[in-house]
Amino acid sequence: MPEPARPPKVAIVTLGCGRNEVDSENAAGLLTASGYEMVDDAEQADAIIVNTCAFISAAKKESIDTVFSAIALKSPPAARELHPDSSAEAAKRESTDPVLEAAGLKEHGRARTVLVMGCLAERYADTLRAELPEADAIVPFADYTRLAELLGSTLGGGAPAPGTAAATPMPGAPAPDRPAVTPTPTPAALAPAAPAPDRPAVTPAPAPGSRLPALAPAPAPPAPGGAVRPALVPPAGRRVLPMVFPTPAGAPFPARSRARQPVALVKLAEGCDRDCSFCAIPSFRGRFRSRRPTEVVDEVVWLAGQGVSEVVLVAENSTSYGKDLGGRSALVHLLRALATVEGLRRVRLQYLQPDELTPGLLEEMAANPVVCSYFDLSLQHASAPVLRRMRRGGSRPDFLDLVGRVRALDPDAAFRSNFILGFPGERRQDVRELEDFLEEARLDWVAFFAYSAEDGTAALALDGRVPTRTARARVERLSELQARVLDRVQAAWVGRRLEVMVDRVDADGTAEARSFREAPEHDGLVRVEGLASATAGDYVEVEVTGAEGPELRARPAWGAGAATAPAPAARRVGPAVPATR
C-alpha cells in the first residue's frame, strides 16, 4: 500500500510591525487547516511566503545583513561592492531583499514557490509583478483568504487534503464559558479623527547594483511656489476594506497557528482614520474598523488555553477601538472582560494616541489586575508648530500633563514613544523643546527617526526641508540625551522588586526576563541570575541589583536556585507596591 503523500512544507518570513506578525499567524493557521505543514527554516520549505512591510522603521539596522546577502546572491559580482547605507535606505529594502533572498532559495535550495504578501504587495502589486518575476504570486490583502489555493496552483497539484499536516488547526467551535463583553456591536459611522499614526515612514532608494524595483522614487525637484511633486502617488482617498482575515461563517475568530510561546499578539482593529501628513498607512490599509469584542475575547481564551499568559493588543490606533461599534468605552469593557480569562496574567496595549486617552481608560489601565501599566504613546514630537505641520495635536505642556496624570494613578508606570527629527520646518528651538520634554518626562523607552519623505503624503508639499545630515545629527544628539535619562530611570529600580516573566534561560542559569515595563522585542530586559531550573513562561519575583543601559540585573527575591516564585495573591501589574510588585 503506497504511503500517503507528504504535505508541502511552507515557511513564512515576517517583516515589520506587530500587525504583520498577527497576519502571518493567521496565514499559518489558514494553511495548516488546509493541509500544509508550517516550518521555521526557509531552507527546508517547499514554499516561502514573505510578509513584507512598505514603511518599516529605519531603526531595524539588523536588516542590513539580510539586504547585503540577498544582493550578493542575486547580483553579478560587479554589483557586490556595496557601500554603507543610511538606516532610512536600509529600512524599506528590508521588505524587498528578503523577497530576492527567498527567490534565491527557490533557485538554489529546496523551495519551488515564492509568494509575496504584506503592505508592499498591497501598495506596489503591479510594480512587483513586473520587476520580480522570481516571485510566483503577489498577494494583496483581498487575496489573503486564497493563500492555500494560490500555493496549490503554484506548487502544482492543488492544495493538499485538509488534516494531512501534523500541526493542529484552529478549533471551529466557540470557546466555552466566554466572558461577557459590552457593548454589543452596532453599526456606526466611521468619523475621521484628528492626527497621528504610530510609526514614522521612510522612503529609500535601492542600493547601487540592486535589482530592487523602484518602488518609491525620490521626490521631484520643487515646483514653482515651493511645492514638491511626488514622483509616485497612490490613488487618492481611503477605501472601505474588509478585515484582511475575516472570521469564517460559524467560526469564533479567524484561523491562526497554535501558540508556541507564552506571549501572543492579538489584533484589535484594521486601518486608520487619521490624517498625519507624514504617513501613508490610511491610503492602503483603509478606514479604521474594529473587530467584534466577543471575537477578540474568544481568541484570547483559546490562546490562554494553550499556555499563553501575556497578550499584546495591537492596531494602527488602539485607542480608537470601538468607535465604530457604538462608543469608545468598548475598550474599557474589553479590558474588563479579559481580566476574567483564566490563565491570563498580562494584557499589554500598544499604539495609544495621546488625544484619545480618556480618563476612564487611564483609570482602567491603572486599576485592572492584568493590564500592564505600560503606555506606548504616539507622540512624534513635542513642539506645537512641528506637530501642527504633522497634522497632529498636542504640545510639550499637553504631553507633560498626560504623563503627570498617568503617574498620579501609578507612579511606576512605564512609557514608550517615538519621535521624528528633521521634519520639514523643524527649527533649532523646536528641537530644544523636544529636549526639554525628554528631560522632564523621563520616559522609559524612546526611539528616534530622521524624517524621510513618503510618497503619497501631504508632507511632500511642505517647505523648509531639513538637510539629511542635520536630521541625523539631531537623532544622534537626542539619542545620547535619552540614554542619560534612561540611566536615571533604570537606577531608580535598583533595590526594588519586580515580577518578571522568563523568556529564555541560558546554560549558565541566567535568565532573560521581562517585567510589566518591557514589551517583547522592543524594549529592555531583566537579566536574572540563579534560575537554572526555570523555563520560558515562568513568573518570578526578583530583586533588582543593578542597571546597565536598557538592562536591569536581578536575583530571585526568595533565594537563588528556585525555579518560580509563589503565585501572588493578586496578579497586579498596575500600580506598584515596592516590596511585592
ABEGO torsion letter per residue (X at the ends): XBBBBBBBBBBBBBBEBAAAAAAAAAAAAAAAAAGBBBBABAAABABBBBBBBAABBAABAAAAAAAAAAAAAABBAAAABBBBBBAAAAAAAAAAAAAAAAAAAAAABABABBBBBEAAAAAAAAAAAAABAABABBBBAAAAAAAAAAAAAAAEGEBBBBGABABBBBBABBBBGBBBBOBBBBBBBBBBBBBGBABBBBBBBBBBGBABBBABBBBBBBBBGGBBBBABBBBBEBBBBBBABBBBBGBABBBBBBBABABBBBBABBEBABABAABAAAAAAEBBBBBBAAAAAAAAAAAAAAGBABBBBBBABAAABGAAAGEAAAAAAAAAAAAABBGBABBBBBGBBAAABBAAAAAAAAABAABBBBBBBBAGBABAAAAAAAGBBEBAAAAAAAAAAAAAABAABBBBBBBBBGBBGBBAAAAAAAAAAAAAAGBABBBBBBBBBBBGBAAAABBGBBBAAAAAAAAAAAAAAAAAAAAAAAAAABGBBBBBBBABBBAAGBBBBBBAABBBGABBBBBBBGAAABBBGBBBBBBBABBBEABBBBBBAAEBGBABBBBBABBBABBBBAAAX
